[in-house]
Each structure stands twice: as structure tokens, then as C-alpha cells.
Amino acid sequence: MDKKTLSGLLISDFEKMVDGFETRLFVLTNKTGAELTVLNYGARIVSLMIPDRNGTFVDVVAGYQTIDDYLTTTEKYFGAVCGRYANRIAGGKFTLDGVVYDRLALNNGPNNLHGGIKGFNSVMWNIIHKTDNTIVLNYCSNDGEEGFPGNLITNVLYHLSDENVVFIIYQAMTDKPTVINLTNHSFFNLSGAGNPSINDHLLAMDADHYLPTDATAIPYGPKETVEGTPFDFRYAHTIGERIDDDFEQLVFGKGYDHTFVLNRPERDLSINACCYSPQTGILMDVGTTEPGIQLYTGNWMTGKLAGKHGKRYPMRSAFCLETQHFPDSPNKPEYPSTILRPDKQYKSTTVYKFSIK
């Protein structure tokens, strides 16, 4: 009998040969009955089952029903690890140690986005460790891949604790100076994947500043205060409360798609953001060692593609809290550095902690 996950996915629907490797869906569970499924194509989270206030398990991330859906979709980032450089690099070029690297793909208007045409979201990852509640995936990115220098070896660990905390730990090493910025691009809806709106979700972030951008989503440079703007989430607001305000930054992105500069020192793993669904009572706290969080409110989702169980994901039916360094940092020396050198190890930790309020 074909094995089915708690989220109702058939394991066999995720088995296929891609680039000479077999795709597989891996299931992590904990003592509370929560479930996290991970696909080795893109090292992506496919489903995340969390109990609501009534004890009913709810899938809180958007995704697809089969591996073929992931291979053919125009929405390539659901749940995936994005790299070698998550977010945007202006003009698809940067200079490192006096060397100009100008062959990055322009796959987002005039800019490079999430590592290019075939970023980490579109490659096969090796499984190097697996237990009931932990999995470690590995990918070796060759020197020159997607225009980036250096052979880069990356490990990503997912761990589902018995306290319903999802840990994501990234580690990487290079043999040549390069730039790196990794994130997980899960699209959350705490009322359940396929719920038509996240506008009622309450969001708070410990950020006094954000990075305003031009019309192509590249930051101007200097951070600006959130005070007196629709970007002030220092106290909880619903996501939809101000999202359609006549404010230039919201007009540019059809909503929020901006980096918030976190208040605490970099590398300090503390709770930096929280989001709550009044429909389910599910509260998600986010902690990271990264200096920023990119809030994206699904402004370009169309609802045209069928997701898990035939549910569609219309505009603003999911949000992302992408923990990361800042966009275009390789071209902005005033930003926290994204340079990785051969004598250093890249390490980044993110936690998504789920509870009931």
C-alpha cells in the first residue's frame, strides 16, 4: 500500500529521476505528532503539520502535490533553500577583491534573484544524515556555477523538536573567495495552506528600520526608520491593515517585499518576529542569527496553479519571513558582509517556533 503522510501526500508521487538522481520526500516527526516533510529537490519544505487550538493538525506552508508540479511550476521557490545568493544582486554583477563577476543571470528584471536560473532551489541535494526528527542535506556548487566564484560545499540541517520548533542550520565552506546568502523560502499561512488570505494575521517584528528600494526591489542603500510608516511592526498589526496604503514602497512591490533590519546584534539567536492567526490560534515565533528578515506578502501569487489537494494560492494567501543578509550586499560595502573566504566557515541558524495563543 502506498505510504501517505499526515499531510495527505503520497510518498510515491515525489519519486522521479532528475539530473541522474532520485527525488524523494522525507518525513520528520516528533512526540507531539507534528510532521515536517522535506524534498531533496531544492532541499525544500513541502508540508508542515502543526496542531491548532483544537488539537487539529494544520498544514501551514504552501506547496505542491507531486514532484512534477515542482519541476514545471512558474512559482519555483515554495519551501526551497535559495542560494548561492538569496534575494537580489543589482545588474547581475559585483566586484570581489578587484575581480568583476558580471555573468550572473538577469532572471528578475534587470537583476539576479535567488542565485539565478538554476539556483539552489532547482538542484538535487544529497542526504548525508537522517533520523526520525532530523535530516541533513548537502550540495556542492562548482566554481563558476551561475556565475559565482569558488567551489562551495553547503550543508542544511532541518530538525523538528518535540516542542514544535523547526530548526534550520546552514553551514558552508569555499576554496575561493565568494559571496553567499542563504534562506528558506517557505510560504506560510497559519490558518492553513490554501486559506485565501493572510490579511488577518497579526505580525510584529523587532525592527526599528527597513531598507527602502527602487522599483526593481534593489535597496537604495541607507536604512530608514519605520516610525510613521506602514512598515512599523514594532507593535502588532494585521498584515492587511496598511498593505494597500498609498505609500511608494508598497506601490512598488504591490505590498510588502522588503528587508527589515533587526535590532539585536548579528549572530545573537533570539526571537525577532512573531505572527499569529486568529482563526487557528497558531502563533509562530521567528528567531535568526541573520541581520535581517525579508517580509514578502505573496503579492505576485495568482491562484492559477493548483497546490496541495487542489487548493489554489491567490494573491496574498501566504507570507514569507526570509531570514537573511541584505539584498545587493556585494555592491554595498556599508552593509554586513556576505563574503566567505577559504579560511572561514559560513554558519547561519533560523528557528520557527510554533505554539497556541
C-alpha positions in Angstrom: 0.0 0.0 0.0 1.4 3.4 -1.0 2.5 5.3 2.1 0.8 8.6 2.8 2.0 11.4 5.0 -0.1 13.1 7.8 -0.5 16.0 5.4 -2.1 13.6 2.9 0.8 13.4 0.4 1.7 10.1 -1.4 5.4 9.4 -1.0 5.5 7.8 -4.4 4.3 11.0 -6.0 7.7 12.5 -5.2 9.8 9.8 -6.8 11.5 10.6 -10.1 14.9 10.7 -11.7 16.2 14.3 -12.0 19.7 15.1 -13.2 20.7 11.5 -12.6 19.4 11.4 -9.0 16.2 10.1 -7.5 13.9 12.6 -5.9 12.4 11.6 -2.6 10.1 13.0 0.1 11.5 12.6 3.6 9.2 12.7 6.7 10.2 14.1 10.1 8.0 13.6 13.2 8.1 14.4 16.9 6.5 13.1 20.1 3.5 15.5 19.7 2.6 14.1 16.3 3.7 17.2 14.3 5.2 16.4 10.9 7.7 18.1 8.6 8.3 16.8 5.1 11.4 17.7 3.1 12.1 17.1 -0.6 15.7 16.6 -1.8 15.0 18.6 -4.9 15.7 22.2 -3.7 16.1 21.0 -0.1 12.6 22.3 0.3 9.9 22.0 3.0 6.8 20.6 1.3 4.4 20.4 4.3 4.4 21.3 8.0 1.7 19.9 10.2 1.1 21.9 13.4 -1.7 21.5 15.9 -4.2 24.3 16.2 -6.1 25.5 19.3 -8.5 22.5 19.0 -5.7 19.9 18.5 -6.4 19.5 14.8 -3.3 19.4 12.7 -3.0 22.2 10.1 -0.6 22.3 7.2 0.9 25.8 7.5 3.0 26.0 4.3 2.1 26.3 0.7 3.4 23.6 -1.7 2.6 21.1 -4.4 1.2 17.6 -4.6 3.8 15.9 -6.8 7.4 16.3 -7.9 6.2 17.0 -11.4 4.4 20.1 -10.1 7.6 21.4 -8.6 9.5 20.7 -11.8 7.1 22.5 -14.1 5.7 25.3 -11.9 6.4 29.0 -12.5 6.5 29.5 -8.7 9.9 27.9 -8.2 10.6 28.8 -4.6 7.9 27.3 -2.4 9.7 26.0 0.7 13.1 25.9 -1.0 16.6 26.8 0.1 17.6 29.8 -2.0 21.3 30.4 -2.9 24.1 30.8 -3.7 22.8 34.3 -3.1 19.2 34.7 -1.9 17.4 37.9 -2.8 18.8 40.3 -5.5 22.1 41.4 -6.8 21.7 44.6 -8.9 22.6 44.2 -12.6 23.7 40.6 -12.1 27.3 41.7 -11.3 29.6 42.5 -8.4 33.3 43.1 -7.7 35.2 40.9 -5.2 38.9 41.5 -4.4 39.2 43.6 -7.6 37.7 40.9 -9.8 34.5 41.8 -11.7 31.9 39.0 -11.8 29.4 40.1 -14.4 27.8 36.9 -15.8 25.1 36.4 -13.2 21.7 35.7 -14.8 19.2 38.6 -15.1 16.3 36.5 -14.0 14.3 39.2 -12.2 14.0 42.2 -14.5 17.5 43.8 -14.6 18.7 41.9 -11.5 19.8 38.5 -10.4 17.4 36.8 -8.0 17.9 33.8 -5.6 21.1 32.5 -7.3 20.0 32.7 -10.9 18.3 30.4 -13.4 19.3 27.2 -11.6 19.8 28.3 -8.1 19.9 26.0 -5.0 16.1 25.7 -5.3 16.4 23.8 -8.6 19.2 21.3 -7.9 19.4 17.9 -6.3 20.7 17.7 -2.8 22.4 14.6 -1.2 21.1 13.2 2.1 24.0 12.7 4.5 22.1 12.1 7.7 18.5 11.2 8.6 16.7 10.3 11.9 13.1 10.4 12.9 13.2 14.2 13.5 16.4 15.4 11.8 17.7 15.5 8.2 20.9 16.9 6.8 21.2 17.7 3.1 24.4 18.5 1.1 25.1 20.3 -2.2 28.4 21.0 -3.9 28.2 24.1 -6.1 31.0 24.2 -8.7 33.3 27.2 -9.3 31.6 29.4 -11.9 28.1 27.9 -11.4 25.6 30.6 -12.2 28.5 33.0 -12.5 29.7 32.7 -8.8 33.3 32.0 -7.9 34.6 29.2 -5.8 33.7 25.5 -5.2 31.1 25.9 -2.4 30.1 22.9 -0.2 26.8 23.6 1.7 25.0 21.6 4.3 21.5 22.3 5.5 20.0 20.7 8.6 16.3 20.6 9.4 15.3 19.5 12.9 11.7 19.2 14.3 11.9 19.3 18.1 9.4 17.9 20.5 8.4 21.4 21.4 7.3 22.1 17.8 10.3 24.2 16.9 11.7 23.9 13.4 15.5 24.5 13.4 17.3 25.3 10.1 21.1 25.4 10.3 23.2 26.2 7.3 26.9 25.6 7.0 29.2 26.2 4.0 32.9 26.3 3.0 34.6 27.5 -0.1 38.0 27.1 -1.8 38.0 30.6 -3.2 36.6 34.0 -2.0 32.9 34.2 -2.9 29.6 35.7 -1.7 26.9 33.7 0.0 23.4 34.4 1.4 21.1 31.5 2.2 17.5 31.4 3.2 14.5 29.2 3.3 11.6 30.4 1.2 8.6 28.8 2.9 5.3 30.5 2.2 3.3 30.4 5.4 -0.5 30.6 6.1 -1.1 29.9 9.8 -4.8 29.5 9.0 -3.9 26.6 6.7 -2.3 26.4 3.3 -5.0 27.3 0.7 -6.8 29.7 3.0 -7.4 32.6 0.7 -5.9 35.4 2.8 -3.2 36.3 5.3 -4.6 39.8 5.8 -6.0 39.0 9.3 -2.6 37.6 10.6 -1.1 39.7 13.3 2.6 40.4 12.7 5.2 42.0 15.0 8.9 42.5 14.3 11.7 43.8 16.4 13.0 46.2 13.8 13.3 50.0 14.0 14.5 50.3 10.4 13.9 48.8 7.0 15.5 49.1 3.6 13.5 51.1 1.0 14.1 50.0 -2.6 13.8 51.3 -6.1 11.1 50.0 -8.4 13.2 46.9 -9.2 13.4 45.9 -5.5 17.1 46.9 -5.1 17.7 48.9 -1.8 18.8 52.5 -2.3 21.4 51.9 0.4 20.7 53.6 3.8 18.2 52.1 6.1 15.2 54.3 7.1 13.1 54.4 10.2 9.8 52.5 10.3 8.2 55.1 12.5 5.2 56.8 10.9 5.2 54.4 8.0 3.2 51.2 7.1 6.4 49.4 7.9 6.2 49.9 11.6 5.5 46.4 13.1 7.2 47.1 16.4 3.8 46.6 17.8 1.5 44.0 16.3 -0.6 45.0 13.3 -2.6 42.8 10.9 -0.7 42.3 7.6 -3.7 43.7 5.7 -4.2 46.8 7.8 -2.0 49.1 5.8 -0.9 47.0 2.8 -2.8 49.0 0.3 -1.9 52.4 1.6 -0.8 55.0 -1.0 2.8 54.7 0.1 5.5 54.5 -2.7 7.3 51.5 -1.2 4.1 49.4 -1.1 3.1 50.6 -4.6 6.5 49.4 -6.0 6.0 45.8 -4.7 2.2 45.6 -4.7 2.6 45.1 -1.0 5.4 44.2 1.4 8.6 42.8 -0.2 11.3 44.4 1.9 14.1 43.7 4.3 13.7 44.7 7.9 16.9 45.5 9.8 16.8 43.6 13.1 17.6 45.5 16.3 19.8 43.0 18.1 23.4 42.2 17.3 24.2 39.8 14.5 24.8 36.2 15.5 22.5 36.6 18.6 19.8 33.9 18.2 16.7 35.5 19.8 13.1 35.9 18.8 12.9 38.6 16.2 9.4 38.3 14.8 6.1 36.7 15.6 2.9 36.1 13.6 -0.5 34.9 14.7 -3.6 33.5 13.1 -6.8 34.4 15.0 -8.6 31.6 13.0 -6.5 28.7 14.3 -4.7 30.2 17.3 -1.4 29.2 15.9 1.5 31.5 16.9 4.8 31.4 15.0 7.9 33.0 16.6 10.9 33.5 14.4 14.5 33.7 15.5 17.6 34.1 13.5 21.3 34.8 13.6 21.0 36.8 10.4 20.9 40.7 10.4 17.6 40.9 8.5 14.2 39.4 7.7 12.6 39.9 4.3 8.8 40.2 4.6 7.1 39.1 1.4 3.3 39.0 1.4 2.6 36.9 -1.7 1.9 40.0 -3.9 2.6 38.2 -7.1 0.7 35.0 -6.4 -2.0 34.4 -8.9 -4.1 31.4 -7.8 -3.8 30.0 -11.3 -1.8 26.9 -10.2 -3.2 24.1 -8.1 -1.3 23.4 -5.0 -1.6 20.5 -2.5 -5.0 18.8 -2.6 -6.1 21.0 -5.5 -6.1 24.2 -3.4 -5.1 27.4 -5.1 -3.0 30.2 -3.7 -4.3 33.6 -4.8 -2.6 36.9 -4.2 -1.7 37.4 -0.5 -2.7 33.9 0.5 0.7 33.3 2.1 3.6 35.3 3.6 7.3 34.7 3.9 9.7 35.7 6.6 13.0 35.1 4.9 15.9 35.3 7.4 19.0 36.6 5.5 21.6 39.2 4.9 20.6 42.2 2.9 19.9 42.4 -0.8 22.7 43.6 -3.1 25.2 43.5 -0.2 28.1 42.5 -2.6 27.6 46.0 -4.2 27.1 47.9 -0.9 30.2 47.7 1.4 28.3 49.6 4.1 26.0 46.5 4.6 27.0 43.5 6.7 29.5 41.5 4.6 28.4 38.4 2.6 31.9 37.5 1.6 33.1 34.0 2.5 36.8 33.2 2.3 38.5 29.8 2.3 39.8 30.1 5.9 36.3 30.7 7.3 33.1 28.7 7.7 29.6 30.2 6.9 27.1 29.3 9.6 23.5 30.6 10.0 20.7 29.4 12.2 16.9 30.1 11.9 14.1 28.8 14.2 10.4 28.8 13.6 8.7 28.1 16.9 5.0 27.1 16.9 2.6 27.4 19.8 -1.0 28.1 20.7 -2.2 31.5 21.9 
